[in-house]
Amino acid sequence: MHDGADEQTDSRTLSAQRRDAELRSKVREVNERSGEGRATASSPVGCAECVELEAARRQAAAGGDRVRAEDATIAVRSHFRDAHLLPSGRNR
């Protein structure tokens, strides 16, 4: 017999799994894009990718899952370093 508590737990688990999958997808996209060498480092002002990654990081942190939050933080920092700090030819 199922009660309401079991259904709520299942719903929360599915929601967390969906958020995890979305975050992994965003991180994968960023990793693939960062593989494209950039001619020069660019300003982070107005960078849509920075905004996207920071939103994913905040969402992960708010969810309370340390592993997801750490992965998202790494994605933000990696993008920032590769896109905005490294001079031409030094990108991964």
Secondary structure as the mmCIF struct_conf table of DSSP 4:
data_model
#
loop_
_struct_conf.conf_type_id
_struct_conf.id
_struct_conf.beg_label_comp_id
_struct_conf.beg_label_asym_id
_struct_conf.beg_label_seq_id
_struct_conf.end_label_comp_id
_struct_conf.end_label_asym_id
_struct_conf.end_label_seq_id
HELX_RH_AL_P HELX_RH_AL_P1 GLY A 4 SER A 34
TURN_TY1_P TURN_TY1_P1 GLY A 35 GLY A 35
BEND BEND1 GLU A 36 GLU A 36
HELX_LH_PP_P HELX_LH_PP_P1 GLY A 37 ARG A 38
BEND BEND2 ALA A 39 THR A 40
TURN_TY1_P TURN_TY1_P2 VAL A 45 GLY A 46
HELX_RH_AL_P HELX_RH_AL_P2 ALA A 48 GLY A 63
TURN_TY1_P TURN_TY1_P3 GLY A 64 GLY A 64
HELX_RH_AL_P HELX_RH_AL_P3 ARG A 66 PHE A 80
HELX_RH_PI_P HELX_RH_PI_P1 ARG A 81 LEU A 85
BEND BEND3 LEU A 86 LEU A 86
HELX_LH_PP_P HELX_LH_PP_P2 PRO A 87 PRO A 87
TURN_TY1_P TURN_TY1_P4 SER A 88 GLY A 89
#
